[in-house]
Amino acid sequence: MLRERLENKQFVITMEVDPPRGANPWPVYEKIKQVAPFLTAANIADCPTAKMRMSPIALAHLIQGQLDLETIFHLTCRDRNILGLQAELLGAWAMGVKNILTVTGDHPNLGDHPTAAAVYDVDSSGLAKIAASLNSGHDYYGQPLEDNTQLFIGAVANPAVKDLAIEKSRIEKKIANGVQFFQTQPIYSLEQLHRFQEEVQPSVPVIYGIMPLKSVKQAQYLNGKVPGVHVPKDMVDLLEKFGEEAVTAKLTEMILMMKQEVAGVHLFPMGKYERIIGILEAIQ
């Protein structure tokens, strides 16, 4: 299990999964089946980029039952008030979905339902505090529960941001609020990894994001539009000269070098699971 492997300092591999835009989960099963044997857990996103998708808790429960693969469900603060967040957490625990990634969530005006209300009663740090409270047997206002949860609480970190002092402060606040592990935005160099480790020195396990690149245009988009992600010039040049396969090989080599010093890696296949099979086979 994810929690036990991290506590025992065993390397873990997780992967991002987007739920379907519809009521049929079977196409997602078929995609995940090819990579499931390599994974410790699958992350189930919660309406990523504010685009409507199937419930991450429902899909996580189904995947665990159908594929015998542990999951981490994302829960955003965008779509639910404090009552709804607590209800979702209790329901997830009851269905055996025990790992959560707390996420503030992109604003609805960025997605496909721009007139939807944005709630944000709390941010991701506040959501972690709510989950920790439920673990202790109390609701948001300190009233006792009939039964408590034992959720394994995760959050997002950004190793490639320019100001790591601010990032360190955010991480420390999240840990104080109950976060037990982090998964990060993609990194593209060992320099980014070591700078983050040295300047932040997180006291809980960190699973580092890896996202293969398919084009220079994608790299430029990540550099210009996605906060906390930076693709170095040498990686962009490699992509331009030798293409996607060369970058994937470089990232695979980087993961093999990281294995002895990090808790694990989190892969972003961007819906194309075949792109990461070679990575998974190489890093076992």
KOLPALO-214752 format. One record per residue: x, y, z of N, C-alpha, C, O in turn; residue in one letter; residue number from 1. Coordinates in steps of 0.1 Angstrom, whole numbers, always signed. Layout:
KOLPALO-214752
[[X, Y, Z], [X, Y, Z], [X, Y, Z], [X, Y, Z], 'A', NUM],
...
end
This chain:
KOLPALO-214752
[[+8, -12, +0], [+0, +0, +0], [+9, +13, +0], [+20, +12, +5], 'M', 1],
[[+3, +23, -6], [+10, +36, -7], [+16, +41, +7], [+28, +44, +8], 'L', 2],
[[+7, +41, +16], [+11, +47, +29], [+23, +38, +36], [+33, +44, +40], 'R', 3],
[[+21, +25, +35], [+31, +17, +41], [+44, +17, +34], [+55, +18, +40], 'E', 4],
[[+44, +18, +20], [+56, +19, +13], [+64, +32, +16], [+76, +32, +17], 'R', 5],
[[+56, +43, +17], [+63, +56, +20], [+69, +55, +34], [+80, +60, +36], 'L', 6],
[[+61, +50, +43], [+66, +49, +57], [+79, +41, +58], [+87, +43, +67], 'E', 7],
[[+79, +30, +49], [+91, +21, +50], [+102, +25, +40], [+111, +18, +38], 'N', 8],
[[+100, +37, +34], [+110, +43, +25], [+113, +34, +13], [+124, +33, +8], 'K', 9],
[[+102, +28, +8], [+102, +21, -5], [+97, +30, -16], [+87, +37, -15], 'Q', 10],
[[+105, +29, -27], [+102, +38, -39], [+88, +35, -44], [+84, +23, -46], 'F', 11],
[[+80, +45, -47], [+66, +44, -52], [+65, +50, -65], [+73, +60, -69], 'V', 12],
[[+56, +45, -73], [+53, +51, -86], [+38, +53, -87], [+30, +44, -85], 'I', 13],
[[+34, +66, -90], [+20, +69, -91], [+18, +76, -105], [+27, +80, -111], 'T', 14],
[[+5, +77, -109], [+2, +82, -122], [-11, +89, -122], [-21, +85, -116], 'M', 15],
[[-11, +100, -130], [-23, +109, -131], [-33, +102, -140], [-30, +98, -151], 'E', 16],
[[-46, +102, -136], [-57, +97, -145], [-68, +107, -145], [-73, +112, -135], 'V', 17],
[[-72, +111, -157], [-84, +120, -159], [-97, +111, -160], [-97, +102, -168], 'D', 18],
[[-107, +114, -152], [-119, +106, -153], [-126, +109, -167], [-123, +119, -173], 'P', 19],
[[-136, +101, -171], [-142, +103, -184], [-152, +114, -183], [-157, +118, -173], 'P', 20],
[[-154, +120, -195], [-165, +130, -197], [-178, +123, -201], [-183, +124, -212], 'R', 21],
[[-183, +115, -191], [-195, +107, -194], [-197, +97, -183], [-189, +97, -173], 'G', 22],
[[-207, +88, -184], [-210, +79, -174], [-204, +66, -175], [-207, +57, -166], 'A', 23],
[[-196, +63, -185], [-191, +50, -187], [-176, +49, -183], [-168, +56, -189], 'N', 24],
[[-172, +42, -172], [-158, +41, -168], [-150, +31, -175], [-138, +31, -173], 'P', 25],
[[-156, +22, -183], [-148, +11, -189], [-137, +16, -198], [-126, +9, -198], 'W', 26],
[[-138, +26, -206], [-126, +30, -214], [-114, +34, -206], [-103, +32, -210], 'P', 27],
[[-117, +40, -194], [-106, +43, -185], [-99, +31, -180], [-87, +30, -179], 'V', 28],
[[-108, +21, -176], [-102, +8, -171], [-92, +2, -182], [-81, -2, -179], 'Y', 29],
[[-97, +2, -194], [-89, -4, -205], [-75, +3, -207], [-65, -3, -209], 'E', 30],
[[-75, +17, -205], [-63, +24, -206], [-54, +21, -195], [-41, +19, -196], 'K', 31],
[[-59, +21, -183], [-51, +19, -171], [-46, +4, -170], [-35, +2, -164], 'I', 32],
[[-53, -5, -175], [-49, -19, -174], [-35, -22, -178], [-28, -30, -173], 'K', 33],
[[-31, -15, -189], [-18, -18, -195], [-6, -13, -186], [+5, -18, -188], 'Q', 34],
[[-9, -4, -177], [+2, +2, -169], [+0, -2, -154], [+9, +0, -146], 'V', 35],
[[-12, -7, -150], [-15, -9, -136], [-5, -18, -129], [-2, -15, -117], 'A', 36],
[[+1, -29, -135], [+11, -37, -128], [+23, -30, -123], [+30, -34, -115], 'P', 37],
[[+26, -18, -130], [+38, -11, -126], [+36, +0, -115], [+45, +5, -109], 'F', 38],
[[+23, +2, -112], [+20, +13, -103], [+18, +10, -89], [+13, -1, -85], 'L', 39],
[[+21, +19, -80], [+17, +18, -66], [+3, +23, -64], [-5, +17, -56], 'T', 40],
[[+0, +34, -71], [-14, +40, -70], [-16, +48, -82], [-7, +53, -88], 'A', 41],
[[-29, +50, -85], [-33, +59, -96], [-40, +71, -90], [-49, +70, -81], 'A', 42],
[[-36, +83, -94], [-43, +96, -90], [-55, +98, -98], [-54, +98, -111], 'N', 43],
[[-66, +101, -92], [-79, +104, -100], [-82, +119, -98], [-85, +123, -87], 'I', 44],
[[-81, +126, -109], [-82, +140, -109], [-97, +144, -106], [-106, +137, -109], 'A', 45],
[[-99, +156, -101], [-112, +162, -98], [-115, +173, -108], [-111, +185, -105], 'D', 46],
[[-123, +170, -118], [-126, +180, -128], [-114, +189, -132], [-114, +201, -129], 'C', 47],
[[-103, +182, -137], [-91, +190, -140], [-93, +201, -149], [-101, +201, -158], 'P', 48],
[[-85, +212, -147], [-86, +225, -154], [-101, +230, -155], [-105, +236, -165], 'T', 49],
[[-108, +227, -144], [-122, +231, -143], [-131, +226, -154], [-140, +233, -158], 'A', 50],
[[-128, +214, -159], [-137, +208, -170], [-145, +197, -164], [-139, +188, -157], 'K', 51],
[[-157, +196, -167], [-166, +186, -161], [-162, +172, -164], [-160, +168, -176], 'M', 52],
[[-161, +164, -153], [-157, +150, -155], [-165, +141, -144], [-171, +147, -135], 'R', 53],
[[-164, +128, -145], [-170, +119, -135], [-164, +122, -121], [-152, +126, -120], 'M', 54],
[[-172, +119, -111], [-167, +121, -97], [-154, +113, -95], [-153, +101, -98], 'S', 55],
[[-144, +119, -89], [-131, +112, -87], [-132, +101, -76], [-126, +91, -77], 'P', 56],
[[-141, +103, -66], [-143, +93, -56], [-150, +81, -61], [-146, +70, -58], 'I', 57],
[[-160, +83, -69], [-167, +72, -75], [-158, +64, -84], [-157, +51, -83], 'A', 58],
[[-150, +71, -93], [-141, +64, -102], [-130, +57, -94], [-126, +45, -98], 'L', 59],
[[-125, +63, -84], [-114, +57, -76], [-119, +44, -69], [-112, +34, -69], 'A', 60],
[[-131, +44, -64], [-137, +32, -58], [-139, +21, -69], [-136, +9, -66], 'H', 61],
[[-143, +25, -81], [-145, +15, -91], [-132, +9, -96], [-131, -3, -98], 'L', 62],
[[-122, +17, -97], [-108, +12, -101], [-103, +3, -91], [-97, -7, -95], 'I', 63],
[[-104, +6, -78], [-99, -3, -68], [-106, -16, -69], [-99, -27, -66], 'Q', 64],
[[-119, -16, -71], [-126, -29, -72], [-123, -37, -85], [-122, -49, -84], 'G', 65],
[[-123, -30, -96], [-121, -37, -109], [-107, -41, -112], [-104, -51, -118], 'Q', 66],
[[-97, -32, -108], [-83, -34, -112], [-74, -38, -101], [-62, -40, -103], 'L', 67],
[[-80, -38, -89], [-71, -41, -77], [-59, -31, -76], [-48, -36, -73], 'D', 68],
[[-62, -19, -79], [-51, -9, -79], [-55, +2, -69], [-66, +8, -70], 'L', 69],
[[-46, +5, -60], [-49, +16, -50], [-50, +29, -57], [-44, +31, -68], 'E', 70],
[[-58, +38, -52], [-60, +51, -58], [-57, +63, -48], [-57, +61, -36], 'T', 71],
[[-55, +74, -53], [-54, +87, -46], [-65, +96, -52], [-63, +100, -64], 'I', 72],
[[-75, +100, -45], [-85, +109, -52], [-82, +123, -49], [-78, +127, -38], 'F', 73],
[[-83, +131, -59], [-82, +146, -58], [-95, +151, -53], [-106, +147, -56], 'H', 74],
[[-94, +161, -44], [-106, +168, -40], [-103, +183, -40], [-94, +188, -33], 'L', 75],
[[-111, +191, -48], [-109, +205, -49], [-118, +213, -40], [-129, +208, -37], 'T', 76],
[[-114, +224, -36], [-122, +234, -28], [-131, +242, -36], [-139, +250, -31], 'C', 77],
[[-129, +241, -49], [-136, +250, -59], [-151, +247, -59], [-159, +256, -59], 'R', 78],
[[-155, +234, -58], [-169, +230, -61], [-178, +227, -49], [-189, +225, -50], 'D', 79],
[[-172, +227, -37], [-179, +223, -25], [-177, +232, -13], [-166, +237, -11], 'R', 80],
[[-187, +235, -5], [-185, +242, +7], [-180, +233, +18], [-178, +221, +15], 'N', 81],
[[-179, +238, +30], [-173, +230, +41], [-182, +218, +44], [-176, +207, +47], 'I', 82],
[[-195, +219, +43], [-204, +208, +45], [-201, +197, +35], [-199, +185, +38], 'L', 83],
[[-201, +201, +22], [-198, +192, +11], [-185, +185, +12], [-184, +173, +9], 'G', 84],
[[-175, +192, +15], [-161, +186, +16], [-161, +176, +27], [-155, +165, +24], 'L', 85],
[[-167, +178, +38], [-167, +168, +49], [-175, +156, +45], [-171, +145, +47], 'Q', 86],
[[-186, +158, +38], [-194, +147, +34], [-187, +138, +24], [-188, +126, +24], 'A', 87],
[[-180, +145, +15], [-172, +137, +5], [-161, +129, +11], [-159, +117, +8], 'E', 88],
[[-154, +135, +21], [-143, +128, +28], [-149, +116, +36], [-142, +105, +36], 'L', 89],
[[-160, +117, +43], [-166, +106, +50], [-170, +95, +41], [-168, +83, +43], 'L', 90],
[[-176, +99, +29], [-181, +89, +20], [-169, +82, +13], [-170, +70, +11], 'G', 91],
[[-159, +89, +10], [-147, +82, +4], [-141, +72, +14], [-138, +60, +10], 'A', 92],
[[-140, +75, +26], [-134, +66, +36], [-143, +54, +37], [-139, +42, +38], 'W', 93],
[[-157, +56, +37], [-166, +45, +39], [-165, +35, +27], [-168, +23, +28], 'A', 94],
[[-161, +40, +15], [-160, +32, +3], [-146, +26, +1], [-143, +20, -9], 'M', 95],
[[-137, +29, +11], [-124, +23, +10], [-114, +31, +2], [-103, +26, -1], 'G', 96],
[[-117, +44, -1], [-108, +52, -9], [-102, +61, +2], [-107, +71, +7], 'V', 97],
[[-89, +58, +5], [-83, +63, +17], [-72, +73, +15], [-68, +80, +25], 'K', 98],
[[-68, +75, +3], [-57, +85, +0], [-63, +97, -7], [-70, +96, -17], 'N', 99],
[[-60, +109, -2], [-65, +121, -7], [-54, +131, -11], [-44, +132, -4], 'I', 100],
[[-56, +137, -23], [-47, +149, -26], [-56, +161, -25], [-65, +163, -33], 'L', 101],
[[-52, +170, -16], [-60, +182, -14], [-56, +193, -24], [-44, +196, -25], 'T', 102],
[[-65, +198, -31], [-63, +207, -42], [-72, +219, -41], [-84, +218, -39], 'V', 103],
[[-67, +231, -43], [-76, +243, -43], [-85, +243, -55], [-97, +246, -53], 'T', 104],
[[-79, +241, -67], [-87, +239, -79], [-87, +252, -87], [-88, +263, -82], 'G', 105],
[[-86, +250, -101], [-87, +261, -110], [-101, +267, -110], [-111, +261, -107], 'D', 106],
[[-101, +280, -112], [-114, +288, -112], [-123, +283, -124], [-118, +280, -134], 'H', 107],
[[-136, +282, -122], [-145, +277, -132], [-144, +285, -145], [-146, +280, -156], 'P', 108],
[[-141, +298, -144], [-140, +306, -157], [-129, +302, -166], [-128, +307, -177], 'N', 109],
[[-120, +293, -162], [-110, +287, -170], [-114, +275, -178], [-107, +270, -187], 'L', 110],
[[-126, +269, -174], [-130, +256, -179], [-142, +257, -188], [-144, +267, -195], 'G', 111],
[[-150, +246, -189], [-161, +245, -198], [-174, +248, -192], [-184, +248, -199], 'D', 112],
[[-174, +253, -179], [-186, +257, -173], [-183, +271, -166], [-183, +272, -154], 'H', 113],
[[-180, +281, -174], [-175, +294, -169], [-185, +301, -160], [-181, +310, -152], 'P', 114],
[[-198, +298, -160], [-207, +305, -152], [-210, +298, -139], [-218, +302, -130], 'T', 115],
[[-203, +286, -137], [-205, +279, -124], [-199, +287, -112], [-190, +294, -114], 'A', 116],
[[-206, +286, -101], [-201, +293, -89], [-188, +287, -84], [-187, +275, -83], 'A', 117],
[[-179, +295, -80], [-166, +291, -73], [-168, +292, -58], [-172, +303, -53], 'A', 118],
[[-166, +282, -50], [-169, +282, -36], [-158, +287, -28], [-158, +298, -22], 'V', 119],
[[-147, +279, -27], [-135, +283, -20], [-137, +287, -6], [-132, +297, -1], 'Y', 120],
[[-146, +279, +2], [-147, +282, +16], [-133, +281, +23], [-130, +289, +32], 'D', 121],
[[-125, +272, +18], [-111, +270, +23], [-102, +268, +11], [-107, +266, +0], 'V', 122],
[[-89, +269, +13], [-80, +265, +2], [-75, +251, +5], [-80, +244, +14], 'D', 123],
[[-65, +246, -2], [-60, +232, -1], [-54, +230, +13], [-56, +219, +19], 'S', 124],
[[-48, +240, +19], [-43, +238, +33], [-54, +237, +43], [-53, +229, +52], 'S', 125],
[[-65, +245, +41], [-76, +244, +49], [-83, +230, +48], [-89, +225, +58], 'G', 126],
[[-83, +225, +35], [-89, +212, +33], [-81, +201, +40], [-87, +192, +46], 'L', 127],
[[-68, +202, +40], [-60, +193, +48], [-63, +193, +63], [-64, +183, +69], 'A', 128],
[[-66, +205, +68], [-69, +206, +82], [-83, +200, +85], [-84, +193, +95], 'K', 129],
[[-92, +201, +75], [-105, +194, +77], [-103, +179, +77], [-109, +172, +86], 'I', 130],
[[-95, +174, +68], [-93, +159, +67], [-87, +154, +80], [-90, +144, +85], 'A', 131],
[[-77, +162, +85], [-70, +158, +98], [-80, +158, +109], [-79, +150, +118], 'A', 132],
[[-89, +168, +109], [-99, +169, +120], [-108, +156, +120], [-111, +151, +130], 'S', 133],
[[-112, +152, +108], [-120, +140, +107], [-113, +128, +111], [-118, +119, +117], 'L', 134],
[[-100, +128, +108], [-91, +117, +113], [-91, +116, +129], [-90, +106, +135], 'N', 135],
[[-92, +128, +135], [-91, +129, +149], [-105, +126, +156], [-106, +125, +168], 'S', 136],
[[-115, +125, +147], [-128, +122, +153], [-137, +134, +155], [-147, +133, +163], 'G', 137],
[[-134, +145, +148], [-142, +157, +150], [-145, +164, +137], [-137, +162, +127], 'H', 138],
[[-156, +171, +136], [-159, +178, +124], [-152, +192, +124], [-144, +195, +133], 'D', 139],
[[-155, +200, +114], [-149, +213, +112], [-150, +222, +124], [-140, +229, +127], 'Y', 140],
[[-161, +221, +131], [-163, +229, +143], [-160, +222, +156], [-163, +227, +167], 'Y', 141],
[[-153, +211, +155], [-149, +204, +167], [-159, +195, +174], [-156, +190, +185], 'G', 142],
[[-170, +193, +167], [-180, +184, +173], [-176, +170, +170], [-172, +167, +160], 'Q', 143],
[[-179, +161, +180], [-174, +147, +178], [-182, +139, +168], [-194, +141, +166], 'P', 144],
[[-175, +131, +160], [-181, +122, +150], [-185, +108, +157], [-179, +105, +168], 'L', 145],
[[-194, +101, +151], [-197, +88, +156], [-185, +78, +153], [-182, +69, +161], 'E', 146],
[[-179, +80, +142], [-167, +72, +138], [-157, +81, +130], [-162, +89, +122], 'D', 147],
[[-145, +79, +133], [-135, +88, +126], [-129, +81, +114], [-131, +69, +111], 'N', 148],
[[-122, +89, +106], [-115, +84, +94], [-101, +82, +97], [-96, +86, +108], 'T', 149],
[[-93, +76, +88], [-79, +75, +89], [-73, +78, +75], [-65, +70, +69], 'Q', 150],
[[-77, +89, +69], [-73, +93, +56], [-58, +96, +55], [-53, +101, +65], 'L', 151],
[[-52, +92, +44], [-38, +96, +42], [-37, +108, +34], [-42, +108, +22], 'F', 152],
[[-33, +119, +40], [-35, +133, +34], [-23, +138, +26], [-12, +139, +31], 'I', 153],
[[-25, +141, +13], [-15, +146, +5], [-18, +160, +0], [-29, +165, +1], 'G', 154],
[[-8, +167, -6], [-9, +180, -11], [+1, +182, -22], [+9, +173, -25], 'A', 155],
[[-1, +193, -29], [+8, +196, -41], [+19, +205, -37], [+17, +214, -29], 'V', 156],
[[+31, +203, -43], [+43, +211, -41], [+48, +215, -54], [+46, +209, -64], 'A', 157],
[[+55, +226, -55], [+60, +232, -67], [+76, +234, -67], [+80, +245, -63], 'N', 158],
[[+84, +224, -70], [+98, +225, -68], [+105, +235, -77], [+116, +240, -74], 'P', 159],
[[+99, +239, -89], [+106, +247, -98], [+102, +262, -97], [+106, +270, -106], 'A', 160],
[[+95, +266, -87], [+92, +280, -86], [+105, +288, -83], [+114, +283, -77], 'V', 161],
[[+104, +301, -87], [+116, +309, -85], [+118, +312, -70], [+130, +311, -65], 'K', 162],
[[+108, +315, -63], [+109, +319, -48], [+106, +307, -40], [+94, +305, -36], 'D', 163],
[[+116, +299, -36], [+114, +287, -28], [+111, +291, -14], [+107, +282, -6], 'L', 164],
[[+115, +303, -9], [+112, +307, +4], [+97, +307, +7], [+92, +303, +17], 'A', 165],
[[+89, +313, -3], [+75, +313, -2], [+69, +299, -3], [+60, +295, +5], 'I', 166],
[[+75, +291, -12], [+70, +277, -13], [+72, +269, +0], [+64, +261, +4], 'E', 167],
[[+84, +271, +6], [+87, +265, +19], [+77, +268, +29], [+72, +260, +37], 'K', 168],
[[+73, +281, +30], [+63, +285, +40], [+50, +278, +38], [+43, +274, +47], 'S', 169],
[[+46, +277, +25], [+33, +271, +22], [+34, +256, +26], [+24, +251, +31], 'R', 170],
[[+45, +250, +23], [+46, +235, +26], [+46, +233, +41], [+39, +224, +45], 'I', 171],
[[+53, +241, +48], [+53, +240, +63], [+39, +242, +69], [+35, +235, +78], 'E', 172],
[[+31, +251, +63], [+18, +254, +68], [+9, +241, +65], [+1, +237, +73], 'K', 173],
[[+11, +236, +53], [+3, +224, +50], [+6, +212, +59], [-3, +205, +63], 'K', 174],
[[+19, +210, +62], [+23, +200, +71], [+17, +202, +85], [+12, +193, +91], 'I', 175],
[[+17, +214, +89], [+12, +218, +103], [-3, +215, +103], [-9, +212, +113], 'A', 176],
[[-10, +216, +91], [-24, +213, +90], [-28, +199, +88], [-39, +195, +87], 'N', 177],
[[-17, +190, +87], [-20, +176, +86], [-15, +169, +74], [-18, +156, +73], 'G', 178],
[[-9, +175, +65], [-4, +169, +52], [+7, +159, +56], [+16, +162, +63], 'V', 179],
[[+6, +147, +50], [+15, +136, +53], [+24, +132, +41], [+34, +125, +43], 'Q', 180],
[[+21, +137, +29], [+30, +135, +18], [+27, +145, +7], [+16, +151, +7], 'F', 181],
[[+36, +147, -2], [+34, +157, -13], [+36, +150, -26], [+44, +141, -28], 'F', 182],
[[+29, +154, -36], [+32, +151, -50], [+34, +165, -57], [+28, +175, -54], 'Q', 183],
[[+43, +165, -67], [+48, +178, -72], [+43, +180, -87], [+40, +170, -94], 'T', 184],
[[+44, +192, -91], [+44, +196, -105], [+56, +189, -111], [+65, +186, -105], 'Q', 185],
[[+56, +188, -125], [+67, +181, -132], [+80, +189, -129], [+81, +201, -129], 'P', 186],
[[+91, +181, -128], [+104, +186, -128], [+111, +181, -141], [+108, +171, -146], 'I', 187],
[[+122, +188, -145], [+129, +185, -157], [+144, +185, -156], [+151, +184, -166], 'Y', 188],
[[+149, +185, -144], [+163, +184, -142], [+166, +180, -127], [+158, +183, -118], 'S', 189],
[[+178, +174, -126], [+182, +171, -112], [+186, +184, -104], [+185, +184, -92], 'L', 190],
[[+189, +195, -112], [+192, +208, -105], [+179, +213, -98], [+180, +218, -87], 'E', 191],
[[+168, +212, -105], [+155, +216, -99], [+152, +207, -86], [+148, +213, -76], 'Q', 192],
[[+155, +194, -87], [+152, +185, -76], [+161, +189, -64], [+156, +191, -53], 'L', 193],
[[+174, +191, -66], [+184, +193, -55], [+182, +207, -49], [+184, +209, -37], 'H', 194],
[[+179, +217, -58], [+176, +230, -52], [+164, +230, -43], [+165, +236, -32], 'R', 195],
[[+154, +223, -46], [+142, +222, -38], [+145, +214, -25], [+141, +218, -14], 'F', 196],
[[+152, +203, -26], [+156, +195, -14], [+164, +203, -5], [+162, +203, +8], 'Q', 197],
[[+174, +211, -10], [+183, +218, -1], [+176, +230, +5], [+179, +233, +17], 'E', 198],
[[+168, +237, -2], [+162, +250, +3], [+149, +248, +11], [+146, +255, +20], 'E', 199],
[[+142, +237, +8], [+129, +235, +15], [+130, +224, +25], [+124, +226, +36], 'V', 200],
[[+138, +214, +23], [+140, +203, +32], [+127, +198, +38], [+125, +199, +51], 'Q', 201],
[[+117, +193, +30], [+104, +189, +35], [+106, +177, +45], [+114, +168, +43], 'P', 202],
[[+98, +177, +55], [+99, +167, +66], [+90, +155, +64], [+89, +146, +72], 'S', 203],
[[+82, +155, +52], [+74, +143, +49], [+78, +139, +35], [+84, +146, +28], 'V', 204],
[[+74, +126, +31], [+78, +121, +18], [+73, +130, +6], [+62, +136, +7], 'P', 205],
[[+81, +131, -4], [+78, +139, -16], [+79, +130, -28], [+89, +124, -31], 'V', 206],
[[+68, +129, -36], [+67, +121, -49], [+68, +132, -60], [+60, +140, -61], 'I', 207],
[[+79, +130, -68], [+82, +141, -78], [+76, +138, -91], [+76, +127, -97], 'Y', 208],
[[+69, +149, -97], [+62, +148, -110], [+72, +147, -121], [+82, +154, -122], 'G', 209],
[[+68, +138, -131], [+75, +137, -144], [+65, +137, -155], [+56, +129, -155], 'I', 210],
[[+67, +146, -165], [+58, +147, -176], [+65, +146, -189], [+72, +156, -192], 'M', 211],
[[+65, +135, -197], [+71, +135, -210], [+66, +147, -219], [+54, +151, -218], 'P', 212],
[[+74, +152, -227], [+71, +163, -236], [+69, +158, -250], [+77, +149, -255], 'L', 213],
[[+59, +163, -257], [+56, +158, -271], [+60, +169, -282], [+62, +165, -293], 'K', 214],
[[+62, +181, -277], [+65, +191, -287], [+72, +204, -280], [+70, +206, -268], 'S', 215],
[[+79, +212, -288], [+84, +224, -283], [+73, +234, -279], [+74, +241, -269], 'V', 216],
[[+62, +233, -287], [+50, +242, -283], [+45, +238, -269], [+41, +247, -262], 'K', 217],
[[+45, +225, -266], [+40, +222, -253], [+50, +227, -242], [+45, +232, -232], 'Q', 218],
[[+63, +225, -245], [+72, +230, -235], [+71, +245, -233], [+72, +250, -222], 'A', 219],
[[+69, +253, -244], [+67, +267, -243], [+55, +271, -235], [+54, +280, -228], 'Q', 220],
[[+44, +263, -237], [+32, +265, -230], [+34, +263, -215], [+29, +271, -207], 'Y', 221],
[[+41, +252, -211], [+43, +250, -197], [+51, +261, -191], [+48, +265, -180], 'L', 222],
[[+61, +266, -198], [+69, +277, -193], [+62, +290, -192], [+65, +298, -183], 'N', 223],
[[+52, +292, -200], [+45, +305, -200], [+32, +305, -193], [+28, +316, -188], 'G', 224],
[[+26, +294, -192], [+12, +294, -187], [+10, +286, -174], [-1, +287, -168], 'K', 225],
[[+19, +277, -170], [+16, +268, -159], [+25, +272, -147], [+37, +270, -148], 'V', 226],
[[+20, +278, -137], [+28, +283, -126], [+35, +271, -119], [+29, +260, -117], 'P', 227],
[[+48, +273, -115], [+55, +262, -108], [+61, +252, -117], [+67, +242, -112], 'G', 228],
[[+61, +254, -130], [+67, +244, -140], [+77, +252, -148], [+74, +263, -153], 'V', 229],
[[+89, +246, -150], [+99, +253, -159], [+107, +242, -166], [+113, +233, -160], 'H', 230],
[[+106, +242, -179], [+114, +233, -188], [+126, +240, -192], [+126, +250, -199], 'V', 231],
[[+138, +235, -187], [+151, +242, -190], [+154, +243, -205], [+149, +235, -213], 'P', 232],
[[+162, +252, -209], [+165, +254, -223], [+172, +242, -229], [+169, +238, -241], 'K', 233],
[[+180, +235, -222], [+187, +223, -228], [+177, +212, -231], [+179, +204, -240], 'D', 234],
[[+166, +211, -223], [+156, +201, -225], [+148, +205, -238], [+144, +197, -246], 'M', 235],
[[+145, +218, -239], [+137, +223, -251], [+146, +221, -263], [+141, +217, -274], 'V', 236],
[[+159, +224, -262], [+168, +222, -274], [+168, +207, -278], [+168, +204, -290], 'D', 237],
[[+169, +198, -268], [+169, +184, -271], [+156, +179, -278], [+157, +171, -287], 'L', 238],
[[+145, +185, -273], [+132, +182, -280], [+132, +187, -294], [+127, +180, -303], 'L', 239],
[[+137, +199, -296], [+137, +204, -310], [+146, +197, -319], [+142, +195, -331], 'E', 240],
[[+157, +192, -315], [+167, +186, -323], [+164, +171, -326], [+166, +166, -337], 'K', 241],
[[+160, +164, -315], [+159, +149, -316], [+145, +144, -313], [+143, +132, -314], 'F', 242],
[[+136, +152, -309], [+122, +148, -307], [+118, +142, -294], [+126, +141, -285], 'G', 243],
[[+106, +137, -293], [+100, +133, -281], [+107, +121, -275], [+108, +120, -263], 'E', 244],
[[+111, +111, -283], [+118, +99, -278], [+131, +103, -270], [+134, +97, -260], 'E', 245],
[[+138, +113, -275], [+151, +116, -268], [+148, +122, -255], [+155, +120, -245], 'A', 246],
[[+138, +130, -254], [+134, +137, -241], [+129, +126, -231], [+132, +126, -219], 'V', 247],
[[+121, +116, -236], [+116, +106, -228], [+128, +97, -222], [+128, +94, -211], 'T', 248],
[[+138, +95, -231], [+150, +87, -226], [+157, +95, -216], [+162, +89, -206], 'A', 249],
[[+158, +108, -218], [+165, +117, -208], [+158, +117, -194], [+164, +116, -184], 'K', 250],
[[+145, +118, -195], [+137, +117, -182], [+138, +104, -175], [+138, +103, -163], 'L', 251],
[[+138, +93, -183], [+140, +80, -178], [+153, +79, -170], [+154, +73, -159], 'T', 252],
[[+164, +83, -177], [+177, +83, -171], [+177, +92, -158], [+183, +88, -148], 'E', 253],
[[+170, +103, -158], [+169, +111, -146], [+162, +104, -134], [+166, +104, -123], 'M', 254],
[[+151, +97, -138], [+144, +89, -127], [+153, +79, -121], [+153, +77, -109], 'I', 255],
[[+160, +72, -129], [+169, +61, -124], [+180, +67, -115], [+184, +60, -105], 'L', 256],
[[+184, +79, -118], [+194, +86, -109], [+187, +91, -96], [+193, +92, -85], 'M', 257],
[[+174, +94, -97], [+166, +99, -85], [+162, +88, -75], [+160, +90, -64], 'M', 258],
[[+162, +75, -80], [+155, +65, -72], [+161, +63, -59], [+154, +59, -49], 'K', 259],
[[+174, +65, -57], [+181, +63, -44], [+179, +75, -35], [+183, +74, -23], 'Q', 260],
[[+173, +86, -39], [+172, +97, -30], [+158, +104, -29], [+157, +113, -22], 'E', 261],
[[+148, +98, -36], [+135, +104, -34], [+125, +93, -30], [+128, +81, -32], 'V', 262],
[[+113, +97, -26], [+103, +88, -21], [+96, +81, -33], [+92, +69, -32], 'A', 263],
[[+96, +88, -45], [+89, +82, -56], [+87, +92, -67], [+91, +104, -66], 'G', 264],
[[+81, +87, -78], [+78, +96, -89], [+63, +95, -93], [+57, +85, -91], 'V', 265],
[[+58, +106, -98], [+44, +107, -102], [+44, +111, -117], [+48, +122, -121], 'H', 266],
[[+38, +102, -125], [+39, +103, -140], [+26, +110, -145], [+15, +107, -141], 'L', 267],
[[+28, +119, -154], [+17, +126, -161], [+16, +121, -175], [+24, +126, -184], 'F', 268],
[[+8, +111, -179], [+8, +106, -193], [+0, +115, -202], [+0, +113, -214], 'P', 269],
[[-8, +125, -197], [-16, +134, -205], [-25, +126, -214], [-27, +130, -225], 'M', 270],
[[-31, +115, -208], [-41, +107, -216], [-36, +97, -225], [-43, +88, -230], 'G', 271],
[[-22, +97, -228], [-16, +88, -237], [-7, +78, -229], [+5, +80, -227], 'K', 272],
[[-13, +68, -223], [-6, +59, -214], [+5, +51, -221], [+15, +47, -214], 'Y', 273],
[[+4, +49, -234], [+14, +42, -241], [+28, +50, -241], [+38, +44, -243], 'E', 274],
[[+27, +63, -239], [+39, +71, -238], [+48, +68, -226], [+60, +71, -227], 'R', 275],
[[+42, +63, -216], [+50, +61, -204], [+53, +46, -201], [+60, +43, -191], 'I', 276],
[[+48, +37, -210], [+51, +23, -207], [+66, +20, -207], [+71, +13, -198], 'I', 277],
[[+73, +26, -216], [+88, +24, -217], [+95, +29, -204], [+104, +23, -199], 'G', 278],
[[+90, +41, -199], [+96, +46, -187], [+93, +36, -175], [+102, +33, -167], 'I', 279],
[[+81, +31, -174], [+77, +22, -163], [+85, +10, -164], [+90, +5, -153], 'L', 280],
[[+87, +4, -176], [+95, -8, -177], [+110, -6, -173], [+116, -15, -167], 'E', 281],
[[+115, +6, -176], [+129, +9, -173], [+132, +12, -159], [+143, +9, -154], 'A', 282],
[[+122, +17, -151], [+125, +21, -138], [+122, +11, -127], [+123, +14, -115], 'I', 283],
[[+117, +0, -131], [+113, -11, -121], [+126, -15, -113], [+125, -24, -104], 'Q', 284],
end
